[in-house]
Amino acid sequence: MMITYKINVTDGLKREIEQAIEDKVDEIADGEQFTVICGGKAICGTRSGDIVVIERIVEKIL
């Protein structure tokens, strides 16, 4: 699995995101958009084969 980021994030947050996605990646279908919760943030992305693209981070969830 390869994770690419379309946004700027710190290295520490990248590691947290990668760990959260690795736990769920088998549940995400190819071509499916997904959201995972990581440290109180919603991480939004899409899976395309072995590539996971992170498109957005929602900092505050109401």
C-alpha angles and dihedrals in degrees: 000000000000122000120205125188124216088186135055115261134163121258090247092054090046090058091049091049093047091051093048092049095046088059091054105028095101089058093054115089122221109272092015123133113226144181126209126184114233123174093336093311127109111230112204123195149128133249119222111177108298092346122091115194118201108209107168144008119208107207099190125038115194 
